[in-house]
């Protein structure tokens, strides 16, 4: 996995995902705002996300309630395919589900338990793109400097 910050490759260990108030961008108004691009190999993505997605899919099938959410309605209408099926056959729907499940996904793929004095707090996934072997995730992060 690689992360670029302002088009410059950056060590993944300086990134974190907040436990609380994720996505509440107004909370970060006094912090330096940046964009990040995370590149993850499809195999690594599958390894890190498949267990969670399996449970998500199982719950969606059992609950049978889309809550009138566009992504969940589309997922239901597609027959609630597996993660493997989405990767192979329906990337637009997978992109929508990645954005819908962004908090959980980011916590699964960003592993920074020992955040130092300088780090970047990832607070959104705004775009998802696919290549043959990689997934690109773009979003907003904020620089936190506790020095």
C-alpha positions as protocol buffer text, in pm:
chain_id: "A"
residue {
  index: 1
  type: UNK
  ca { x: 0 y: 0 z: 0 }
}
residue {
  index: 2
  type: UNK
  ca { x: 121 y: 350 z: -85 }
}
residue {
  index: 3
  type: UNK
  ca { x: -4 y: 691 z: 18 }
}
residue {
  index: 4
  type: UNK
  ca { x: 76 y: 1019 z: -150 }
}
residue {
  index: 5
  type: UNK
  ca { x: 17 y: 1355 z: 12 }
}
residue {
  index: 6
  type: UNK
  ca { x: 16 y: 1660 z: -216 }
}
residue {
  index: 7
  type: UNK
  ca { x: 145 y: 1431 z: -495 }
}
residue {
  index: 8
  type: UNK
  ca { x: 444 y: 1321 z: -284 }
}
residue {
  index: 9
  type: UNK
  ca { x: 485 y: 964 z: -156 }
}
residue {
  index: 10
  type: UNK
  ca { x: 448 y: 964 z: 223 }
}
residue {
  index: 11
  type: UNK
  ca { x: 511 y: 702 z: 490 }
}
residue {
  index: 12
  type: UNK
  ca { x: 183 y: 524 z: 570 }
}
residue {
  index: 13
  type: UNK
  ca { x: 268 y: 523 z: 941 }
}
residue {
  index: 14
  type: UNK
  ca { x: 196 y: 897 z: 970 }
}
residue {
  index: 15
  type: UNK
  ca { x: -170 y: 848 z: 878 }
}
residue {
  index: 16
  type: UNK
  ca { x: -452 y: 775 z: 1117 }
}
residue {
  index: 17
  type: UNK
  ca { x: -832 y: 754 z: 1109 }
}
residue {
  index: 18
  type: UNK
  ca { x: -1022 y: 916 z: 1395 }
}
residue {
  index: 19
  type: UNK
  ca { x: -1231 y: 693 z: 1618 }
}
residue {
  index: 20
  type: UNK
  ca { x: -1491 y: 962 z: 1680 }
}
residue {
  index: 21
  type: UNK
  ca { x: -1642 y: 1240 z: 1468 }
}
residue {
  index: 22
  type: UNK
  ca { x: -1505 y: 1094 z: 1144 }
}
residue {
  index: 23
  type: UNK
  ca { x: -1604 y: 1306 z: 846 }
}
residue {
  index: 24
  type: UNK
  ca { x: -1700 y: 1610 z: 1050 }
}
residue {
  index: 25
  type: UNK
  ca { x: -1477 y: 1841 z: 849 }
}
residue {
  index: 26
  type: UNK
  ca { x: -1589 y: 2156 z: 1030 }
}
residue {
  index: 27
  type: UNK
  ca { x: -1419 y: 2017 z: 1341 }
}
residue {
  index: 28
  type: UNK
  ca { x: -1086 y: 2054 z: 1161 }
}
residue {
  index: 29
  type: UNK
  ca { x: -1120 y: 2419 z: 1053 }
}
residue {
  index: 30
  type: UNK
  ca { x: -800 y: 2524 z: 1237 }
}
residue {
  index: 31
  type: UNK
  ca { x: -588 y: 2245 z: 1087 }
}
residue {
  index: 32
  type: UNK
  ca { x: -403 y: 2234 z: 756 }
}
residue {
  index: 33
  type: UNK
  ca { x: -624 y: 2056 z: 502 }
}
residue {
  index: 34
  type: UNK
  ca { x: -467 y: 1832 z: 237 }
}
residue {
  index: 35
  type: UNK
  ca { x: -569 y: 1568 z: -9 }
}
residue {
  index: 36
  type: UNK
  ca { x: -428 y: 1217 z: -4 }
}
residue {
  index: 37
  type: UNK
  ca { x: -421 y: 938 z: -259 }
}
residue {
  index: 38
  type: UNK
  ca { x: -403 y: 585 z: -128 }
}
residue {
  index: 39
  type: UNK
  ca { x: -304 y: 309 z: -368 }
}
residue {
  index: 40
  type: UNK
  ca { x: -375 y: -45 z: -257 }
}
residue {
  index: 41
  type: UNK
  ca { x: -320 y: -369 z: -444 }
}
residue {
  index: 42
  type: UNK
  ca { x: -650 y: -550 z: -513 }
}
residue {
  index: 43
  type: UNK
  ca { x: -522 y: -861 z: -336 }
}
residue {
  index: 44
  type: UNK
  ca { x: -429 y: -668 z: -20 }
}
residue {
  index: 45
  type: UNK
  ca { x: -762 y: -483 z: -34 }
}
residue {
  index: 46
  type: UNK
  ca { x: -946 y: -814 z: -50 }
}
residue {
  index: 47
  type: UNK
  ca { x: -743 y: -961 z: 236 }
}
residue {
  index: 48
  type: UNK
  ca { x: -813 y: -664 z: 462 }
}
residue {
  index: 49
  type: UNK
  ca { x: -1177 y: -602 z: 367 }
}
residue {
  index: 50
  type: UNK
  ca { x: -1328 y: -943 z: 287 }
}
residue {
  index: 51
  type: UNK
  ca { x: -1414 y: -1054 z: 642 }
}
residue {
  index: 52
  type: UNK
  ca { x: -1591 y: -726 z: 718 }
}
residue {
  index: 53
  type: UNK
  ca { x: -1767 y: -730 z: 380 }
}
residue {
  index: 54
  type: UNK
  ca { x: -1883 y: -1088 z: 435 }
}
residue {
  index: 55
  type: UNK
  ca { x: -2055 y: -979 z: 760 }
}
residue {
  index: 56
  type: UNK
  ca { x: -2193 y: -663 z: 596 }
}
residue {
  index: 57
  type: UNK
  ca { x: -2343 y: -872 z: 311 }
}
residue {
  index: 58
  type: UNK
  ca { x: -2486 y: -1127 z: 555 }
}
residue {
  index: 59
  type: UNK
  ca { x: -2650 y: -850 z: 760 }
}
residue {
  index: 60
  type: UNK
  ca { x: -2793 y: -684 z: 450 }
}
residue {
  index: 61
  type: UNK
  ca { x: -2949 y: -1012 z: 339 }
}
residue {
  index: 62
  type: UNK
  ca { x: -3092 y: -1087 z: 685 }
}
residue {
  index: 63
  type: UNK
  ca { x: -3221 y: -737 z: 760 }
}
residue {
  index: 64
  type: UNK
  ca { x: -3372 y: -680 z: 416 }
}
residue {
  index: 65
  type: UNK
  ca { x: -3394 y: -304 z: 489 }
}
residue {
  index: 66
  type: UNK
  ca { x: -3213 y: -59 z: 261 }
}
residue {
  index: 67
  type: UNK
  ca { x: -3320 y: 240 z: 470 }
}
residue {
  index: 68
  type: UNK
  ca { x: -3393 y: 415 z: 139 }
}
residue {
  index: 69
  type: UNK
  ca { x: -3017 y: 464 z: 92 }
}
residue {
  index: 70
  type: UNK
  ca { x: -2922 y: 476 z: -273 }
}
residue {
  index: 71
  type: UNK
  ca { x: -2611 y: 257 z: -232 }
}
residue {
  index: 72
  type: UNK
  ca { x: -2796 y: -12 z: -41 }
}
residue {
  index: 73
  type: UNK
  ca { x: -3089 y: -12 z: -284 }
}
residue {
  index: 74
  type: UNK
  ca { x: -2845 y: -53 z: -575 }
}
residue {
  index: 75
  type: UNK
  ca { x: -2665 y: -332 z: -388 }
}
residue {
  index: 76
  type: UNK
  ca { x: -2996 y: -511 z: -323 }
}
residue {
  index: 77
  type: UNK
  ca { x: -3106 y: -468 z: -685 }
}
residue {
  index: 78
  type: UNK
  ca { x: -2776 y: -622 z: -799 }
}
residue {
  index: 79
  type: UNK
  ca { x: -2852 y: -932 z: -590 }
}
residue {
  index: 80
  type: UNK
  ca { x: -2613 y: -841 z: -306 }
}
residue {
  index: 81
  type: UNK
  ca { x: -2305 y: -988 z: -475 }
}
residue {
  index: 82
  type: UNK
  ca { x: -1993 y: -1097 z: -291 }
}
residue {
  index: 83
  type: UNK
  ca { x: -1684 y: -878 z: -274 }
}
residue {
  index: 84
  type: UNK
  ca { x: -1509 y: -1100 z: -530 }
}
residue {
  index: 85
  type: UNK
  ca { x: -1805 y: -1072 z: -765 }
}
residue {
  index: 86
  type: UNK
  ca { x: -1808 y: -693 z: -730 }
}
residue {
  index: 87
  type: UNK
  ca { x: -1433 y: -672 z: -801 }
}
residue {
  index: 88
  type: UNK
  ca { x: -1473 y: -885 z: -1111 }
}
residue {
  index: 89
  type: UNK
  ca { x: -1806 y: -761 z: -1247 }
}
residue {
  index: 90
  type: UNK
  ca { x: -1938 y: -439 z: -1094 }
}
residue {
  index: 91
  type: UNK
  ca { x: -1672 y: -181 z: -1008 }
}
residue {
  index: 92
  type: UNK
  ca { x: -1912 y: 117 z: -1010 }
}
residue {
  index: 93
  type: UNK
  ca { x: -2125 y: -45 z: -739 }
}
residue {
  index: 94
  type: UNK
  ca { x: -1813 y: -144 z: -545 }
}
residue {
  index: 95
  type: UNK
  ca { x: -1691 y: 217 z: -559 }
}
residue {
  index: 96
  type: UNK
  ca { x: -2026 y: 335 z: -417 }
}
residue {
  index: 97
  type: UNK
  ca { x: -2010 y: 76 z: -140 }
}
residue {
  index: 98
  type: UNK
  ca { x: -1650 y: 171 z: -55 }
}
residue {
  index: 99
  type: UNK
  ca { x: -1764 y: 530 z: -12 }
}
residue {
  index: 100
  type: UNK
  ca { x: -2066 y: 416 z: 191 }
}
residue {
  index: 101
  type: UNK
  ca { x: -1846 y: 197 z: 414 }
}
residue {
  index: 102
  type: UNK
  ca { x: -1551 y: 438 z: 420 }
}
residue {
  index: 103
  type: UNK
  ca { x: -1515 y: 464 z: 797 }
}
residue {
  index: 104
  type: UNK
  ca { x: -1492 y: 87 z: 841 }
}
residue {
  index: 105
  type: UNK
  ca { x: -1272 y: 38 z: 535 }
}
residue {
  index: 106
  type: UNK
  ca { x: -1023 y: 305 z: 637 }
}
residue {
  index: 107
  type: UNK
  ca { x: -991 y: 155 z: 984 }
}
residue {
  index: 108
  type: UNK
  ca { x: -922 y: -184 z: 829 }
}
residue {
  index: 109
  type: UNK
  ca { x: -652 y: -66 z: 588 }
}
residue {
  index: 110
  type: UNK
  ca { x: -486 y: 218 z: 784 }
}
residue {
  index: 111
  type: UNK
  ca { x: -303 y: 61 z: 1073 }
}
residue {
  index: 112
  type: UNK
  ca { x: -139 y: 336 z: 1278 }
}
residue {
  index: 113
  type: UNK
  ca { x: -175 y: 246 z: 1645 }
}
residue {
  index: 114
  type: UNK
  ca { x: 120 y: 459 z: 1761 }
}
residue {
  index: 115
  type: UNK
  ca { x: 53 y: 800 z: 1613 }
}
residue {
  index: 116
  type: UNK
  ca { x: 346 y: 1032 z: 1678 }
}
residue {
  index: 117
  type: UNK
  ca { x: 354 y: 1404 z: 1733 }
}
residue {
  index: 118
  type: UNK
  ca { x: 305 y: 1476 z: 1362 }
}
residue {
  index: 119
  type: UNK
  ca { x: 40 y: 1285 z: 1173 }
}
residue {
  index: 120
  type: UNK
  ca { x: -238 y: 1320 z: 918 }
}
residue {
  index: 121
  type: UNK
  ca { x: -595 y: 1240 z: 1015 }
}
residue {
  index: 122
  type: UNK
  ca { x: -787 y: 1091 z: 722 }
}
residue {
  index: 123
  type: UNK
  ca { x: -1148 y: 1210 z: 728 }
}
residue {
  index: 124
  type: UNK
  ca { x: -1304 y: 1116 z: 396 }
}
residue {
  index: 125
  type: UNK
  ca { x: -1305 y: 908 z: 85 }
}
residue {
  index: 126
  type: UNK
  ca { x: -1420 y: 1131 z: -198 }
}
residue {
  index: 127
  type: UNK
  ca { x: -1325 y: 928 z: -505 }
}
residue {
  index: 128
  type: UNK
  ca { x: -1252 y: 565 z: -586 }
}
residue {
  index: 129
  type: UNK
  ca { x: -1087 y: 446 z: -908 }
}
residue {
  index: 130
  type: UNK
  ca { x: -973 y: 105 z: -1028 }
}
residue {
  index: 131
  type: UNK
  ca { x: -693 y: -25 z: -1247 }
}
residue {
  index: 132
  type: UNK
  ca { x: -629 y: -388 z: -1337 }
}
residue {
  index: 133
  type: UNK
  ca { x: -450 y: -465 z: -1010 }
}
residue {
  index: 134
  type: UNK
  ca { x: -495 y: -159 z: -789 }
}
residue {
  index: 135
  type: UNK
  ca { x: -756 y: 53 z: -619 }
}
residue {
  index: 136
  type: UNK
  ca { x: -699 y: 427 z: -583 }
}
residue {
  index: 137
  type: UNK
  ca { x: -875 y: 606 z: -301 }
}
residue {
  index: 138
  type: UNK
  ca { x: -870 y: 986 z: -277 }
}
residue {
  index: 139
  type: UNK
  ca { x: -991 y: 1204 z: 5 }
}
residue {
  index: 140
  type: UNK
  ca { x: -926 y: 1471 z: 263 }
}
residue {
  index: 141
  type: UNK
  ca { x: -689 y: 1459 z: 557 }
}
residue {
  index: 142
  type: UNK
  ca { x: -571 y: 1712 z: 813 }
}
residue {
  index: 143
  type: UNK
  ca { x: -221 y: 1772 z: 945 }
}
residue {
  index: 144
  type: UNK
  ca { x: -193 y: 1739 z: 1322 }
}
residue {
  index: 145
  type: UNK
  ca { x: 128 y: 1873 z: 1474 }
}
residue {
  index: 146
  type: UNK
  ca { x: 159 y: 1827 z: 1852 }
}
residue {
  index: 147
  type: UNK
  ca { x: 520 y: 1944 z: 1877 }
}
